[in-house]
């Protein structure tokens, strides 16, 4: 059964980093935004300005700088001040353990058995030293249960997949196959979710 959710609940992936651009897994590595990532965050802020009054919103980000800077850049485009602003470690990216800093071709070559296990069981597979999607789902669920009133969250691609499972709006099978875009945002309700695109960053899927 889907969790009761505040209305609206906006979920945004951080902007691009150099590691995103080169296909390297970041996990808990604290990589800053690049110029494209900063532009994406600013574009999302401008798009949100056309649709929402930020005043009633609680705004939370992951403590990793690529997410916290994205939120700062978004809010800089919006008039007014949110009702609260903070960071929450439960929004941090899924830890990729031994895979952090590597791209998938390198992982497949260096850790072929682990790579095959991930392909077979993507939701429950846990990288040595890291987390599974299932672990991240249980981590973020209490945060979602405690939300009250309009909320904006800035987090990470893998964590957002786990968040969608935690809300009950996507199955593990669907969520682990989803592409979580940058330069867009998700609006979630108890009935479902919808992608929105900032101008210049692609069409809605």
Secondary structure, DSSP 8 states (H G I E B T S, - for coil): ------SSEEEEE---BHHHHHT---TT----B-HHHHHHHHHHHHHHHTT--GGG-EEEE-SSHHHHHHHHHHHHTSSS--SEEEE-GGGS----GGGTT--HHHHHHH-HHHHHHHHH-TTT---TTS--HHHHHHHHHHHHHH--SSEEEEE-HHHHHHHHHHHTSS-HHHHTT----SSEEEEEETTEEEEEE-TTS----
